[in-house]
Amino acid sequence: MDSKQQILNKSNELKEVFLPHLSADPVIFGFDQNELKVLLLKMNYRKQWLLPGGYVRKDEDLDEAVVRILQERAGITGVYLEEFGVFGKKNRSEFYFEDFDETLFHKQRFVTIGYYALYNPGRFKLIADEYSETCEWVYLSKLPEIELAMDHRDIIEKALLTLREKISHKPIGYNLLPEKFTLSELQKLYEVILGKELNRGNFYRKIKNMGILKKLNEQRKGGAHKAPDLYSFDKRKYMKALENGLNSW
């Protein structure tokens, strides 16, 4: 079926099921090869890239909606998301559907709620929905080279800024790093998110003062230099720090 016709066929059904003018757009960050990635869909219609967002049912809470949307659009489940912003510029989504008349459900003015999460890309097997050509992790460094629809570039940039602000009083890494990691690997994650280099001694001292790490009786083997110690997160202390914040960073 033609992608435009597919959208037309769904319009009346969506009007019955979903709230008008409200949507949700999750920004899922991943960490791989010492770079940040973001989860995106490439739509069949117009072949542009978008966040895996969607509409809110009339009978569900907003937080429930974004969990359902991620599962339906990308096959992702079990993700903890945090709300970070509201996006409501006029014509933010209407222009994308300019080929349709004004009765199309998708072409109404939508205000969207932004959510973000941090997860290891290897944890998920991505499954694109019927409206999408593909569902992929895209490196943030590659975003200038691709065409992002609507205001989704702005949403991603705001999510990254929010992450940088929260990194000073909330721990990160639990869902991004492997179960066992070195302090240098954790430092690299912080540097990639912050977009700057950090002093090694200061970082190691501060991260240890958080009290969220467990030093293991293991080392990372295979390097040319002395094998570095391996660490893991103390899940109980990590979750407590997520809830109450950090005082030592």
N, C-alpha and C positions, 0 to 999 in steps of 0.2 A: 504494500500500500504506500502511496505517496505520503511523505512526511507531513505535508501541509494538510492533506485530507485527513490524516490520522488526528491531527490537532482539532480540526473542525468537527470530526465525529465525536470527540470527547467533550466538547464545550458544554453542551446542555446537561450532560451527566454531572460534570463538575459543579455546575450551578446548584444542583440539587443536594450535593454531598458536602461541599466545602464553603467556608465563610468567604464572603467577598472582601477584597482589599487587604487581606492579611496573609503573609507567607513567612517562611523560616528558611534561613540559609546557613548551614553548618560549614565551618572552615576546619578541616581536619589536617593538622600538621603531622608530618612524619620526619624521621631523622635517619639518613642513610648515606654511606660514603662521606661522612663529615659534612653533609649538606642538609638543609631543610627541604622537605617536599610538601606539596599540598594536593589533596584529593580533588580531581576534576572530572567532569563528564564532557564528552564531545557529542553535541546533539546531532541527530539526523537532519533536523531542520536548520538550515543556514550554516551547518558545519562549524559552529562556534563553540568555544569552551565555556562551561559554566560550573559554578559550585553545585553540589548535589542537593539542591533545595526543593521546596514544594509548598503545597497549600495546607491549611489547617481545617480538619473536619469540624462540622458543627457540633459534634458530640464528644470532643476530646480536648484535654488541656494542651496548652502550647508546648510544654516540655514533653508531653507524650507524643505530640505531633512530630517534633524534630527527630525523635528516636525512630518512629515509624518511617519517616521520610528517608532517613539514611539506610534503613534496611531495604526499603522498596527500590531505591534508586541506585544503591551500590552494593547491597548484600552485606552491609556492616551491622553488627549487633554488639551489645554489651559495652557501649561507649558512654563514658561520663562526659557530659557537655556543660559548658558554662556560657551563660548569656553575656554578650559584651557590647551590644550596640543596636540602635534602631536606624534604619535607612529609609528615607521617605521623600527624596527629591521627586518633583513632578516629572512625569515621562520617563522615570528610571527603567520601567519595564515595557511601557507601551510601544516604544520605538522598535523593540525587537520583533514585535508582531505587526509591523506596519503593513504587511501584505494582506491583512485581514480587516474586516469591517469592525465597527465599534461594538457589535453585539457579542463578540468572542469573549468568553470568560477570562482567558489569559491576558486580554488586552485592557482590562480594567486597571485602574490605578491601584497598585499594591504597595503597602508599607511592609518591609520585611524586618524580622528580628534576626540579628546575627548571633550565632553560637560558635564556640571554638573548643577544640580538644586536641590532645597530644597523644599519638600512638605510634608504635612500631609498625611500619608498613608490612613487615613479614608476618604479622599476626593475622592478617585478613586475606581471604580469597575474594577478590572483587568480582561482582556480577552486575553488569550494566543493565538498566531497565529497557523497556521496549521503545522508548523515545530516544535512546542514546546509541551512538555508533560504538563508543568505547568508554570505559571508566578506568582512569589511570592516576598514578602518583606522578606529579610533575614537579621537577626541581624549581624552587623559587627563582633561581638564577636564569631559568629558561622562560619565565613569564613574559619578559619584554618581547620575546620572539613569537608569541602566539596571540591570537585574537580572542580576548575575553568579552563575553556578551554583557549587556546591561551595565550595572555599576559594580560588577563582581571583583574587578581589580581594586576598587576603593575598599570593598568589604574585606578583602584579604589583607590589604595594607593596614587597615584599622585593627584587624585581629592580631597582626604581628606587633603593632605598637602596644596593644593591650597586654600581650604576652611579655613584652620587654618591661612594661611597668610592673607587672605582677611578679616577675622573677626576683625582685628585691625582697619580697616578703612572703612568697610561697615557694616551696620546693618544686623542682622539675626533674624529669629523668626517669621516673618509675615506669612509664608506659613507652618510653622512647629508646632506652638502652637495653641490652641483653641482661639476663638475670645477674651475670657476673661481669664486672667492668673495672677498668683502672681509673685512677684519679685523673690522668691525662685525658682519657676518653670523656669523662664527665666534664672536665674543663672545656674541651673542644665543643661540646654541646652548648654550654653557656656562651662561649665566644660566638658561635654561629648565630644563636638567637639574638644576642646583643649587638652583633655586627662589629665587634672590636676585640683586640687581644687583651687578655687579663694577666696580671702578674702571677706567676706560678705559686710563689710562696704565700702571698696574700690569699689566693683562691683556696689553696689546700688548707690553710689555717681556718678560714671562714667556713668552708664546707664541712670540716670536721667538727667545728663548734656547733653546727646545727644539731648534731646528735642523731642524725637519720641514717648513718652508714654503719655497716658491720664489716670489719676487716676479716677476710677469710685466710685460712692457712694454705693459700694457693697463690701461684704466680702465673703471669701471662708468659707462656713459653714461645720460643721460636724467633725472638728478636736478636739483633747483633749485640745489644747492650745487656746490662743486668736486667733480669726478668722483673717487671714491676709487680707489686702486690695487687691482688684482686679484691674487690669490695662488692657488697650487695646492699640493697636498701633494707632497713628495718621497717617492715610494712606498718607495724602499729605506730611507731614514732613518726613515720612519714605521713600517715593519714591524720595523726594528731596535729602535725605541723600544717597540713593543708587546711584543717578546720580552724586552728587558732592563730596561724601565721608564725613567722619567725622573728626572733628578737636579736639574733646575733649577726645577721647578714649585713 
